[in-house]
Amino acid sequence: MLIRRLLQRSSLLFKCKNLPGQCSENVTKRYFKVSPLHFKEQTKEDKTSVTIRDGFQEVRDKNKDTYLQMINIYIDKEHVYRRGHVEFIYAALKHMKEFGVHRDLEVYRTLIDVLPKGKFVAQNLIQAEFMHYPKQQQCIIDLLSQMEENNVLPDFDMEDQLVAIFGRRAFPVRRYWRMMYWMPKWRYASPFPLPDPLPKDTYELAKLAIERISNVDPTNQVTIYQTADIKDSVDDTWIISAQSVSQKRLLSDNSVKVPVFVEGPFTVFLRGNYINYFILRGQPRSFDDTLENPDNVENIKAPFFNFKPPIENLVKVMPSVHEQEDGVIYSLCATGTSSKDSLLSWIRHLELDGNPILAELPIVFTLKSSTREITVENESDLEKKRIEDG
């Protein structure tokens, strides 16, 4: 009898939950003591339990002081329970670039201080290995990953913070140890280091970019020109030019009947900052890379009295680093306006600076538009393109 009643109630429960229109209110109250509205399907608005207000979007003066002030306001408001600390940290991480603090170690340490101390420490080895308090630990792991992406090296005080919050066996502490092992190894591994922080002036950035590109030749010389020094120049700006001794020699060997080209702008990136530069290129040169094999005895020659072997055929003449497959690079530069008039002033300066052959060579300007806009497409735009492409 009891089993029959249980089966009957289970069938009625399934009908009232999935087909509420077929379940009368009397039957529901008789068996379940609740209203049929109890089995109404929840909407997306009903499922949302917590609404997070992002206060970082409402800030007008976005700088480091206001960013730290927002964090201190949250800590003062939630100094006891720290409710919504994970959501607050994720919101703060999302707006770090807007405030210009994505490479500031002090800000990351302040964000870690948002978490309460001693509440997320694992009590035994099982809790530590199964990532006890996974929501909080994953939040700090994402914070450390963002630090690594922005090349921010943590310090030893951050280890004390993480140990006080999660304990020494937690996953964020292990992530910190891996960062402290690998990041110092690769921090100074680049053969072309850049100053940290980078200068914000366009002139200094262009100078760093030209020096970095032209470092392939040890004899390279970087010269600063002014367009105002050239008569009848329109633009009044600076020109940063790079040319080596071997490039001057290659330019002097260029035939007066073969034109040279001013091409660009090309783009070089310095930690997210892009600089336009131009090159002076000549026609590509052919090389005879055939080499006589000294061990070949098919055509052996007997060296009598005054006969000497052709030593010059045994030595292969290698092209210089400036002689590429698509042409010979004679010089490169970056200007303040990237205009055709500034490039014409650059050619006149090169002519006066030890390249008199430029007065006889035909020069062709093959320039593209120097205005360039760099945008990042979000996921919604990419999804729209996929739908349009079918």
C-alpha positions, 0 to 999 in steps of 0.5 A: 500500500505504501509503495503504491502511494509513493508511485502515485505521488511520484507520477503526480509530481512529474505531471505537476512539474512538467505539465502544470496545466494538467494538474489541478490545484486541489490534487496538488494541495492534497498530496504536496501541500504547495501551490502549482506555482511552485513548479513554475519554470524559472526564468533567467532573471529568477536564476540570477542571485547576485547582481554585481555593480561595477563601480570602476566604469563610473570613475571619470579621472582614471589613474592610479590614485583613484584606482587605489581609492576604489579598493580602499572604499571596498575594504572599508565598507566590507571590513568584516565579512568581505562579501563579493570579494572575488567578483570585486577582484575580477572587476578590478582586473578587467579595468586595469589598463584603463587606469594605466596600472596593469604593470604596477606591482603595488596595485596587484599586492593591494588587490590580493589584500582584499581577500581575508587572511586565514579563512581559506587555509587548507586543514590537511593534505587532502584539502590542499591537493583537491583545491579547497576553496576553488573559487578564491584560489582560481581568482588569485591564479588569474591575477598572477597570470595577468601579472605574467602577461604584463611582465610584472615580476612579483616580490617576496612580500607577495609570497607572505601575502599568499601564504597568510591567505591560503597556506603554503600548500595552496595552488596560488603559492605554487603558481607564484613559485613557478613565476619566481623561477622562470620570469627572472630567467627570461627577463633579460634574455632579449638581445635588444632590451628596452628601458622599463618603463618606456618613454611616452614621447614619440621622438624617444620611441622612434629613436629606440625603434630605429636603433633596435632595427639597425643594430644588425650592423655594428658600424651603424650610425644613427643621426638626427636631422631637422627638416628646417635645415633644408631649404624650401622644406614645408614640414618642420619636424625631426628625422631619425636616420640610420646608415652604416659605412657598408650601406654607403659603399653599397649605395655608391656602387649603385648604377646611375641608370638603376632607380632606388625606391623610398618605401613605407610606412612599415610598422615596428611594435615596442610593447604595444606602441607602434612606430612607422618607419621608411627604407631606401631600397635598391634593386636586388643583386645577383650572386654567383654562389658556384664554388669549385670543389678542391677535391675534384680530380676529374680535371686535374692540373699539373702545377708547373713552374709559374702556374698558380691555382685560382685561389679566388675561386676557392673563396665564396664571397658572402653578401652583407646583411643589407643585401636581401632577396627583394633588394638592397637596404641603403638606409632607413628612417622615422619622421615626426609627420611621416609625410612625403615632404619630410622624406624628401628632406631626408634624401637631401640630408643623406646626399649632404652626409656622404652620399653625393650619388643621390643627386644623380640617381632616379628616386621613386617614392612608393608610399602607402597611407601613413594613417593606421587604426589598430582595433581589437575585435570582440567576440560578438563582432567575430560571431556576426562575421561568421553568421554573414559568411554562412 
